[in-house]
Amino acid sequence: MKELHKKALKAYTEMLQIHIDTKTKDLLFHKETENFYEALFEIAHKIWERYVDLDWEIIDSSLSSKKKRANEIIVNLKKEIEDYQANNELTLWTDDLLWGLADDLEDMEWTSKAFL
């Protein structure tokens, strides 16, 4: 079942990339692929939740390690965004987008810290 999920996750990721790539090329197809990638995410999610329901684990580590890693993922992405902003010339709109994303990640960071 773990291999099945990997295939479903790969299908989701590829469909998401197709969706994003078609934004400026074919609006109807772009909109429909949104439904496709959302459905593929749900399929991958359901497969792995069933896998866990059967008493398996996706990541072989303790609960506290998973909580710590969740926080690290958020913190690291926020830092990458901030570093990118600091080291690149950006349009006002791109800079604004990245500030908003960093702000969202900061909210997530504080929430994730509450679980540590």
LUMMAR-220523 format. One record per residue: residue in one letter; y, x, z of N, C-alpha, C in turn; residue number from 1. Coordinates in pm, whole numbers, plus 50000, padded with zeros to 5 digits. Atoms other than C-alpha are relative to their C-alpha. Example, Ala and Ser with C-alpha at 12.3 -4.5 7.8 and 13.67 -1.06 7.14 Angstrom:
<pts>
+---------+-------+-------+-------+-------+-------+-------+-------+-------+-------+-----+
: residuo :   n.Y :   n.X :   n.Z :  ca.Y :  ca.X :  ca.Z :   c.Y :   c.X :   c.Z : num :
+---------+-------+-------+-------+-------+-------+-------+-------+-------+-------+-----+
:       a : 49881 : 50089 : 50000 : 49550 : 51230 : 50780 : 50120 : 50090 : 50000 :   1 :
:       s : 49881 : 49918 : 49994 : 49894 : 51367 : 50714 : 50109 : 49923 : 50073 :   2 :
+---------+-------+-------+-------+-------+-------+-------+-------+-------+-------+-----+
</pts>
This chain:
<pts>
+---------+-------+-------+-------+-------+-------+-------+-------+-------+-------+-----+
: residuo :   n.Y :   n.X :   n.Z :  ca.Y :  ca.X :  ca.Z :   c.Y :   c.X :   c.Z : num :
+---------+-------+-------+-------+-------+-------+-------+-------+-------+-------+-----+
:       m : 49880 : 50082 : 50000 : 50000 : 50000 : 50000 : 50126 : 50087 : 50000 :   1 :
:       k : 49885 : 49910 : 49997 : 50231 : 50295 : 50064 : 50037 : 50043 : 49857 :   2 :
:       e : 49973 : 49961 : 50138 : 50196 : 50404 : 49699 : 50062 : 49883 : 49922 :   3 :
:       l : 49945 : 50118 : 50065 : 50267 : 50047 : 49584 : 50149 : 49986 : 50033 :   4 :
:       h : 49859 : 50008 : 49962 : 50591 : 50050 : 49781 : 50083 : 50106 : 49927 :   5 :
:       k : 49926 : 49894 : 50070 : 50696 : 50382 : 49629 : 50030 : 49958 : 49856 :   6 :
:       k : 49979 : 50046 : 50138 : 50651 : 50230 : 49284 : 50104 : 49888 : 49996 :   7 :
:       a : 49902 : 50108 : 49995 : 50848 : 49920 : 49383 : 50140 : 50054 : 50029 :   8 :
:       l : 49871 : 49938 : 49969 : 51126 : 50134 : 49531 : 50056 : 50074 : 49878 :   9 :
:       k : 49958 : 49931 : 50123 : 51137 : 50342 : 49212 : 50051 : 49899 : 49898 :  10 :
:       a : 49956 : 50104 : 50094 : 51163 : 50025 : 49002 : 50137 : 49946 : 50041 :  11 :
:       y : 49870 : 50046 : 49949 : 51450 : 49904 : 49223 : 50110 : 50101 : 49966 :  12 :
:       t : 49899 : 49896 : 50023 : 51635 : 50236 : 49195 : 50036 : 50010 : 49853 :  13 :
:       e : 49973 : 49992 : 50144 : 51597 : 50251 : 48818 : 50079 : 49879 : 49952 :  14 :
:       m : 49928 : 50120 : 50042 : 51713 : 49891 : 48777 : 50145 : 50004 : 50049 :  15 :
:       l : 49864 : 49987 : 49948 : 52016 : 49957 : 48998 : 50081 : 50095 : 49912 :  16 :
:       q : 49931 : 49906 : 50088 : 52105 : 50255 : 48779 : 50033 : 49936 : 49865 :  17 :
:       i : 49974 : 50072 : 50126 : 52071 : 50042 : 48464 : 50116 : 49903 : 50021 :  18 :
:       h : 49893 : 50096 : 49969 : 52291 : 49777 : 48626 : 50136 : 50071 : 50000 :  19 :
:       i : 49872 : 49930 : 49988 : 52565 : 50027 : 48709 : 50042 : 50057 : 49864 :  20 :
:       d : 49967 : 49941 : 50130 : 52547 : 50201 : 48370 : 50048 : 49898 : 49897 :  21 :
:       t : 49962 : 50101 : 50100 : 52595 : 49873 : 48182 : 50128 : 49925 : 50035 :  22 :
:       k : 49880 : 50072 : 49954 : 52910 : 49764 : 48372 : 50106 : 49987 : 49891 :  23 :
:       t : 49894 : 50004 : 50101 : 53146 : 49852 : 48088 : 49946 : 49983 : 49858 :  24 :
:       k : 50059 : 50006 : 50133 : 52903 : 49805 : 47800 : 49953 : 49860 : 49960 :  25 :
:       d : 50053 : 50133 : 50031 : 52748 : 49457 : 47823 : 50007 : 49917 : 50128 :  26 :
:       l : 49974 : 50073 : 49876 : 52887 : 49224 : 48087 : 49890 : 49899 : 50034 :  27 :
:       l : 50106 : 50098 : 49973 : 52618 : 48955 : 48049 : 49873 : 50068 : 50051 :  28 :
:       f : 50118 : 49926 : 49958 : 52333 : 49204 : 48073 : 50023 : 50063 : 50138 :  29 :
:       h : 49964 : 49940 : 49872 : 52510 : 49382 : 48359 : 49984 : 49896 : 50113 :  30 :
:       k : 50008 : 50104 : 49899 : 52537 : 49055 : 48553 : 49855 : 49960 : 50027 :  31 :
:       e : 50140 : 50039 : 49982 : 52172 : 48966 : 48494 : 49920 : 50109 : 50071 :  32 :
:       t : 50073 : 49893 : 49932 : 52050 : 49308 : 48604 : 50030 : 50003 : 50149 :  33 :
:       e : 49974 : 50014 : 49856 : 52217 : 49238 : 48938 : 49890 : 49915 : 50064 :  34 :
:       n : 50109 : 50084 : 49950 : 51960 : 48961 : 48987 : 49869 : 50079 : 50001 :  35 :
:       f : 50123 : 49922 : 50009 : 51685 : 49198 : 48875 : 49990 : 50100 : 50115 :  36 :
:       y : 50011 : 49897 : 49896 : 51770 : 49481 : 49115 : 49993 : 49940 : 50139 :  37 :
:       e : 50010 : 50066 : 49868 : 51820 : 49243 : 49408 : 49857 : 49951 : 50024 :  38 :
:       a : 50138 : 50047 : 49987 : 51477 : 49089 : 49343 : 49904 : 50117 : 50020 :  39 :
:       l : 50086 : 49882 : 49984 : 51317 : 49433 : 49308 : 50016 : 50062 : 50139 :  40 :
:       f : 49981 : 49952 : 49863 : 51472 : 49541 : 49639 : 49920 : 49914 : 50097 :  41 :
:       e : 50074 : 50091 : 49911 : 51326 : 49233 : 49808 : 49850 : 50024 : 49990 :  42 :
:       i : 50142 : 49971 : 50018 : 50985 : 49311 : 49661 : 49961 : 50127 : 50076 :  43 :
:       a : 50028 : 49875 : 49930 : 50995 : 49670 : 49789 : 50009 : 49981 : 50152 :  44 :
:       h : 49981 : 50025 : 49857 : 51122 : 49553 : 50128 : 49882 : 49923 : 50058 :  45 :
:       k : 50113 : 50082 : 49951 : 50849 : 49291 : 50167 : 49870 : 50080 : 50003 :  46 :
:       i : 50123 : 49919 : 50002 : 50574 : 49533 : 50066 : 49996 : 50093 : 50121 :  47 :
:       w : 50003 : 49906 : 49888 : 50677 : 49790 : 50327 : 50003 : 49930 : 50135 :  48 :
:       e : 50008 : 50072 : 49873 : 50736 : 49535 : 50599 : 49857 : 49954 : 50026 :  49 :
:       r : 50141 : 50037 : 49984 : 50382 : 49413 : 50536 : 49919 : 50122 : 50040 :  50 :
:       y : 50065 : 49874 : 49966 : 50264 : 49774 : 50552 : 50016 : 50029 : 50149 :  51 :
:       v : 49974 : 49977 : 49857 : 50426 : 49807 : 50896 : 49933 : 49892 : 50084 :  52 :
:       d : 50069 : 50108 : 49928 : 50286 : 49467 : 51002 : 49852 : 50033 : 50020 :  53 :
:       l : 50140 : 49962 : 49993 : 49942 : 49616 : 50939 : 49978 : 50122 : 50089 :  54 :
:       d : 50005 : 49892 : 49902 : 50018 : 49881 : 51204 : 50008 : 50140 : 49942 :  55 :
:       w : 49975 : 49870 : 50059 : 50114 : 50166 : 50973 : 50147 : 50035 : 50022 :  56 :
:       e : 49861 : 49959 : 49993 : 50435 : 50366 : 50982 : 50039 : 50069 : 49871 :  57 :
:       i : 49948 : 49939 : 50122 : 50646 : 50473 : 50688 : 50039 : 50145 : 50028 :  58 :
:       i : 49955 : 49867 : 49958 : 50803 : 50770 : 50867 : 49925 : 50034 : 50128 :  59 :
:       d : 50082 : 49959 : 49887 : 50574 : 50954 : 51104 : 50084 : 50077 : 50102 :  60 :
:       s : 49922 : 49938 : 49894 : 50812 : 51019 : 51394 : 50026 : 49896 : 50109 :  61 :
:       s : 49976 : 50091 : 49888 : 50912 : 50870 : 51727 : 50117 : 49906 : 49971 :  62 :
:       l : 49889 : 50094 : 50014 : 51147 : 50575 : 51759 : 50133 : 50069 : 50027 :  63 :
:       s : 49874 : 49931 : 49970 : 51412 : 50797 : 51917 : 50039 : 50095 : 49886 :  64 :
:       s : 49972 : 49913 : 50115 : 51381 : 51042 : 51625 : 50054 : 49918 : 49883 :  65 :
:       k : 49954 : 50086 : 50108 : 51428 : 50755 : 51379 : 50143 : 49953 : 50026 :  66 :
:       k : 49864 : 50041 : 49965 : 51738 : 50635 : 51565 : 50097 : 50115 : 49978 :  67 :
:       k : 49916 : 49882 : 50018 : 51879 : 50987 : 51563 : 50020 : 50027 : 49851 :  68 :
:       r : 49990 : 49975 : 50145 : 51802 : 51029 : 51192 : 50088 : 49897 : 49932 :  69 :
:       a : 49914 : 50104 : 50058 : 51967 : 50696 : 51108 : 50147 : 50037 : 50019 :  70 :
:       n : 49863 : 49958 : 49972 : 52284 : 50820 : 51275 : 50038 : 50121 : 49914 :  71 :
:       e : 49971 : 49880 : 50080 : 52261 : 51157 : 51096 : 50025 : 49965 : 49854 :  72 :
:       i : 49983 : 50041 : 50140 : 52226 : 50989 : 50756 : 50141 : 49947 : 49978 :  73 :
:       i : 49867 : 50060 : 50009 : 52544 : 50791 : 50816 : 50109 : 50107 : 50014 :  74 :
:       v : 49901 : 49894 : 49973 : 52739 : 51086 : 50961 : 50008 : 50097 : 49882 :  75 :
:       n : 50002 : 49905 : 50111 : 52630 : 51318 : 50679 : 50064 : 49943 : 49873 :  76 :
:       l : 49940 : 50059 : 50119 : 52727 : 51077 : 50402 : 50151 : 49987 : 50018 :  77 :
:       k : 49856 : 50008 : 49974 : 53066 : 51016 : 50565 : 50066 : 50136 : 49980 :  78 :
:       k : 49946 : 49864 : 50015 : 53122 : 51393 : 50580 : 50004 : 50041 : 49853 :  79 :
:       e : 50003 : 49968 : 50143 : 53020 : 51434 : 50216 : 50117 : 49932 : 49927 :  80 :
:       i : 49889 : 50073 : 50063 : 53272 : 51168 : 50113 : 50133 : 50063 : 50038 :  81 :
:       e : 49876 : 49938 : 49955 : 53547 : 51323 : 50324 : 50021 : 50137 : 49937 :  82 :
:       d : 49990 : 49869 : 50065 : 53472 : 51670 : 50185 : 50034 : 49986 : 49852 :  83 :
:       y : 49971 : 50024 : 50142 : 53475 : 51535 : 49831 : 50147 : 49965 : 49982 :  84 :
:       q : 49859 : 50038 : 50006 : 53814 : 51376 : 49893 : 50091 : 50121 : 50019 :  85 :
:       a : 49916 : 49885 : 49967 : 53956 : 51695 : 50040 : 50000 : 50107 : 49891 :  86 :
:       n : 50016 : 49890 : 50096 : 53833 : 51919 : 49757 : 50012 : 49960 : 49854 :  87 :
:       n : 49989 : 50046 : 50138 : 53899 : 51711 : 49446 : 50130 : 49925 : 49980 :  88 :
:       e : 49882 : 50080 : 50034 : 54202 : 51571 : 49272 : 49950 : 49863 : 49957 :  89 :
:       l : 50049 : 50136 : 50023 : 54152 : 51196 : 49275 : 50115 : 49908 : 49961 :  90 :
:       t : 49900 : 50103 : 50025 : 54333 : 50900 : 49134 : 50022 : 49923 : 50130 :  91 :
:       l : 49970 : 50082 : 49882 : 54494 : 50672 : 49390 : 49888 : 49900 : 50027 :  92 :
:       w : 50103 : 50103 : 49985 : 54225 : 50410 : 49325 : 49868 : 50059 : 50049 :  93 :
:       t : 50122 : 49934 : 49954 : 53936 : 50652 : 49368 : 50014 : 50044 : 50145 :  94 :
:       d : 49973 : 49958 : 49863 : 54092 : 50794 : 49683 : 49992 : 49880 : 50094 :  95 :
:       d : 50003 : 50122 : 49918 : 54140 : 50441 : 49818 : 49857 : 49951 : 50019 :  96 :
:       l : 50141 : 50042 : 49992 : 53778 : 50351 : 49738 : 49925 : 50087 : 50100 :  97 :
:       l : 50072 : 49909 : 49911 : 53648 : 50662 : 49916 : 50045 : 49986 : 50145 :  98 :
:       w : 49954 : 50023 : 49862 : 53869 : 50603 : 50222 : 49934 : 49875 : 50057 :  99 :
:       g : 50063 : 50123 : 49954 : 53732 : 50250 : 50244 : 49853 : 50020 : 50033 : 100 :
:       l : 50142 : 49973 : 49976 : 53374 : 50374 : 50217 : 49982 : 50085 : 50127 : 101 :
:       a : 50007 : 49918 : 49879 : 53435 : 50641 : 50483 : 50028 : 49915 : 50124 : 102 :
:       d : 49969 : 50090 : 49888 : 53586 : 50374 : 50706 : 49880 : 49911 : 50033 : 103 :
:       d : 50121 : 50080 : 49978 : 53278 : 50152 : 50658 : 49892 : 50082 : 50068 : 104 :
:       l : 50100 : 49912 : 49939 : 53054 : 50446 : 50741 : 50035 : 50034 : 50144 : 105 :
:       e : 49961 : 49972 : 49861 : 53256 : 50522 : 51053 : 49962 : 49883 : 50090 : 106 :
:       d : 50044 : 50118 : 49923 : 53195 : 50165 : 51173 : 49849 : 50004 : 50023 : 107 :
:       m : 50146 : 49990 : 49989 : 52825 : 50212 : 51101 : 49961 : 50112 : 50096 : 108 :
:       e : 50029 : 49887 : 49912 : 52830 : 50546 : 51281 : 50009 : 49958 : 50146 : 109 :
:       w : 49984 : 50042 : 49860 : 52961 : 50391 : 51603 : 49891 : 49901 : 50040 : 110 :
:       t : 50108 : 50094 : 49971 : 52707 : 50109 : 51582 : 49870 : 50074 : 50019 : 111 :
:       s : 50125 : 49926 : 49988 : 52424 : 50354 : 51524 : 49996 : 50084 : 50127 : 112 :
:       k : 49996 : 49922 : 49876 : 52540 : 50567 : 51817 : 49962 : 49917 : 50122 : 113 :
:       a : 50034 : 50089 : 49889 : 52497 : 50266 : 52044 : 49849 : 49993 : 50022 : 114 :
:       f : 50146 : 50005 : 49989 : 52123 : 50284 : 51974 : 49938 : 50131 : 50047 : 115 :
:       l : 50053 : 49869 : 49960 : 52090 : 50650 : 52072 : 49980 : 50010 : 50149 : 116 :
+---------+-------+-------+-------+-------+-------+-------+-------+-------+-------+-----+
</pts>
